[in-house]
Amino acid sequence: MEVPMRKWSDTKFATGDIQELCDVVKSKVEDQTGKVFENYKALFYREENMLVLHYLIKVYVGDDDYLHLWVFQSISTGIFEIGLRGVQQHHKWDDPLKPFDEN
């Protein structure tokens, strides 16, 4: 049986559901970056659906600064889980959302 290749969606505008995912992992993002974000607004995202939903999300954090988050959503053994796989700091508006190594 052939294993399907991972395929990320095109970049889309963030929805309320995407903002909710970001809000769930915000404390982990702040822990990893050592910063507290007053501005924290999801703008764009890409998704990949294998056995687990993965999201790459561009988040505006103020002063022309953006984060790229890698968030996952899964149901493992009947338990719904949302987690943070990684954070990249100091991105710009036009930096493309690309998969990256986890932190």
C-alpha contacts under 8 A as a table, 3 or more apart, distances in Angstrom:
res1	aa1	res2	aa2	distance
6	R	48	E	7.07
6	R	50	M	7.22
7	K	48	E	6.01
7	K	49	N	7.88
8	W	46	R	6.36
8	W	47	E	5.55
8	W	48	E	4.66
8	W	49	N	7.95
9	S	46	R	5.35
9	S	47	E	5.38
9	S	48	E	6.31
10	D	46	R	6.04
11	T	44	F	6.48
11	T	45	Y	5.54
11	T	46	R	4.94
11	T	97	L	7.60
12	K	44	F	5.53
12	K	45	Y	5.45
12	K	46	R	6.33
13	F	43	L	6.00
13	F	44	F	4.54
13	F	45	Y	6.44
14	A	17	D	7.91
14	A	18	I	5.73
14	A	19	Q	6.99
14	A	42	A	5.92
14	A	43	L	5.00
14	A	44	F	4.67
14	A	45	Y	5.86
15	T	18	I	5.20
15	T	19	Q	6.43
16	G	19	Q	5.04
16	G	20	E	6.21
17	D	20	E	5.03
17	D	21	L	6.46
18	I	21	L	5.12
18	I	22	C	6.41
18	I	42	A	6.95
18	I	45	Y	7.83
19	Q	22	C	5.01
19	Q	23	D	6.13
19	Q	41	K	6.92
19	Q	42	A	5.43
20	E	23	D	4.96
20	E	24	V	6.26
21	L	24	V	5.21
21	L	25	V	6.69
21	L	71	V	7.58
21	L	82	I	7.32
22	C	25	V	5.39
22	C	26	K	5.94
22	C	42	A	7.05
22	C	71	V	7.86
23	D	26	K	5.04
24	V	27	S	7.62
24	V	82	I	7.48
25	V	28	K	5.32
25	V	29	V	6.25
25	V	71	V	7.97
25	V	82	I	7.72
25	V	83	G	6.54
25	V	84	L	6.18
26	K	29	V	4.97
26	K	30	E	6.17
27	S	30	E	5.07
27	S	31	D	6.13
28	K	31	D	4.95
28	K	32	Q	6.12
28	K	84	L	7.20
29	V	32	Q	5.19
29	V	33	T	6.11
29	V	84	L	7.73
29	V	87	V	6.83
30	E	33	T	5.20
30	E	34	G	5.51
30	E	35	K	5.11
30	E	36	V	5.59
30	E	37	F	7.22
31	D	34	G	5.19
31	D	35	K	7.11
32	Q	87	V	7.60
33	T	87	V	7.94
33	T	89	Q	7.82
37	F	40	Y	6.08
37	F	61	V	6.27
38	E	61	V	7.29
39	N	60	Y	6.77
39	N	61	V	4.66
39	N	62	G	5.68
40	Y	59	V	6.17
40	Y	60	Y	5.63
40	Y	61	V	4.88
40	Y	62	G	7.80
41	K	59	V	5.25
41	K	60	Y	5.14
41	K	61	V	6.84
42	A	45	Y	7.96
42	A	57	I	6.70
42	A	58	K	5.91
42	A	59	V	4.30
42	A	60	Y	6.37
43	L	57	I	7.43
43	L	58	K	5.72
43	L	59	V	5.79
43	L	60	Y	6.89
44	F	57	I	5.80
44	F	58	K	5.24
44	F	59	V	7.49
45	Y	55	Y	6.58
45	Y	56	L	5.41
45	Y	57	I	4.30
45	Y	58	K	6.18
45	Y	97	L	7.41
46	R	55	Y	5.67
46	R	56	L	5.21
46	R	57	I	6.63
46	R	97	L	7.23
47	E	53	L	7.00
47	E	54	H	5.56
47	E	55	Y	4.51
47	E	56	L	6.39
48	E	53	L	5.89
48	E	54	H	5.15
48	E	55	Y	6.54
49	N	52	V	5.99
49	N	53	L	4.62
49	N	54	H	6.36
50	M	53	L	6.40
51	L	74	S	7.72
52	V	72	F	6.81
52	V	73	Q	6.09
52	V	74	S	5.00
52	V	75	I	7.67
53	L	72	F	5.58
53	L	73	Q	5.10
53	L	74	S	6.30
54	H	70	W	7.01
54	H	71	V	5.86
54	H	72	F	4.43
54	H	73	Q	6.46
55	Y	69	L	7.70
55	Y	70	W	5.61
55	Y	71	V	5.10
55	Y	72	F	6.09
56	L	68	H	6.67
56	L	69	L	5.57
56	L	70	W	4.69
56	L	71	V	6.53
56	L	97	L	6.36
56	L	98	K	7.28
56	L	99	P	7.09
57	I	67	L	7.96
57	I	68	H	5.54
57	I	69	L	5.07
57	I	70	W	6.53
57	I	71	V	7.67
57	I	97	L	7.23
58	K	66	Y	6.51
58	K	67	L	5.74
58	K	68	H	4.74
58	K	69	L	6.54
58	K	97	L	7.08
59	V	66	Y	5.43
59	V	67	L	5.11
59	V	68	H	6.35
59	V	69	L	7.49
60	Y	64	D	7.68
60	Y	65	D	6.31
60	Y	66	Y	4.59
60	Y	67	L	6.57
61	V	64	D	7.74
61	V	65	D	5.77
61	V	66	Y	5.58
61	V	67	L	7.07
62	G	65	D	5.51
62	G	66	Y	7.38
64	D	92	K	6.76
64	D	93	W	7.41
65	D	90	H	5.70
65	D	91	H	6.03
65	D	92	K	5.96
65	D	93	W	7.72
66	Y	89	Q	6.68
66	Y	90	H	5.88
66	Y	91	H	4.85
66	Y	92	K	5.79
66	Y	93	W	6.90
67	L	87	V	6.83
67	L	88	Q	5.66
67	L	89	Q	4.82
67	L	90	H	6.36
67	L	91	H	5.89
68	H	87	V	5.77
68	H	88	Q	5.06
68	H	89	Q	6.66
68	H	91	H	7.19
68	H	97	L	7.10
69	L	84	L	7.42
69	L	85	R	7.74
69	L	86	G	5.93
69	L	87	V	4.72
69	L	88	Q	6.54
70	W	84	L	6.09
70	W	85	R	5.27
70	W	86	G	5.11
70	W	87	V	6.41
70	W	99	P	7.74
70	W	102	E	7.93
71	V	82	I	7.19
71	V	83	G	5.72
71	V	84	L	4.61
71	V	85	R	5.64
71	V	86	G	7.29
72	F	82	I	5.70
72	F	83	G	5.35
72	F	84	L	6.38
72	F	85	R	6.85
73	Q	80	F	7.50
73	Q	81	E	5.67
73	Q	82	I	4.51
73	Q	83	G	6.58
74	S	79	I	7.98
74	S	80	F	5.85
74	S	81	E	5.25
74	S	82	I	6.61
75	I	78	G	5.62
75	I	79	I	5.21
75	I	80	F	4.42
75	I	81	E	6.09
76	S	79	I	5.24
76	S	80	F	6.63
76	S	81	E	7.49
84	L	87	V	7.84
85	R	102	E	5.60
85	R	103	N	7.19
86	G	100	F	7.94
86	G	101	D	7.34
86	G	102	E	4.51
86	G	103	N	5.00
87	V	102	E	7.39
87	V	103	N	6.67
88	Q	91	H	7.48
91	H	95	D	6.28
92	K	95	D	5.41
